[in-house]
Structures are given as C-alpha cells and as structure tokens.
Amino acid sequence: MLTYLAYGLAVVLNLMILFIGARFLLVPQAAAAAYGVPAKTDGDRAYLAVKGVRDGVCGLIGLALLAFAGPTAEAWFMLVVALVPFGDTLIVLRNGGTKAAAFGIHFATAVVVLICAALLFAVS
C-alpha cells in the first residue's frame, strides 16, 4: 500500500508541475497571478515563458526518473526540487504577494514534496 501511495503521489506532483509549466506557456498572465505575484502586462512574457519551459521540464524529468531509474532516484530528485517551492515562498513574500499564497500554495507544496521524498525513500 505504501508503494502505491509513494508512486501515486510522485506521479501526481510531477503531472501538476508539468501542468503549471504548460499554463505559464499558454496563459502566462493568469498563471502568474495564481503564482501569487501578478506579472506586468507589458514586459514579462519572456520570463513567464522561461518559467513555463523549466517547470515543464522538471515535471518530465521527475516522470522519467520514476519510470526508468526507480524510487531512490526520484526521492533524491524530490528532495532537491523541494528547494523550488521554498524559494517561491520567499519570492512571493518579498514581491508583494500575500502570506496566504506564499504559505498556502508554495510552502505547503514544499512540505508535500518532502513527504513524497520520504515515502519514496521508505519504499526503495
């Protein structure tokens, strides 16, 4: 049962970051607003596209690691990649975003990613 939970959570998290990346490419202004720091309407498109590509690639890397390298590699990936939502928490707080977005979205995501890493280490 723990194996299914660990793998299932890893797949869901990787698909979510892949979705977020696609959203930053397809509807960048809405994605930025949902991130917690709205983008300027006249000049942030390139940076939003960069975020979209990088998030999408991170999701694909996570799925590839899980499929081809196994739970230990995915656990290490999740452990390291948890730094991203922790960093996002600080970015939102330092750039006028709300504490609700910083902690309710980004910090909470980091905690879930760390839980996923722990579960993957437990089943590997």
C-alpha positions, 0 to 999 in steps of 0.5 A: 500500500505504501508503494502505491501511495509513494508512486501515486503521489510522485506521479501526481506532483510531477503531472501538476508541475508539468501542468503549471509549466504548460499554463505559464506557456499558454496563459502566462498572465493568469498563471502568474497571478495564481503564482501569487505575484501578478506579472506586468502586462507589458514586459514579462512574457519572456520570463513567464515563458522561461518559467513555463519551459523549466517547470515543464521540464522538471515535471518530465524529468521527475516522470522519467526518473520514476519510470526508468531509474526507480524510487531512490532516484526520484526521492533524491530528485524530490528532495532537491526540487523541494528547494523550488517551492521554498524559494517561491515562498520567499519570492512571493513574500518579498514581491508583494504577494500575500502570506496566504499564497506564499504559505498556502500554495508554495510552502505547503507544496514544499512540505508535500514534496518532502513527504513524497521524498520520504515515502519514496525513500521508505519504499526503495 
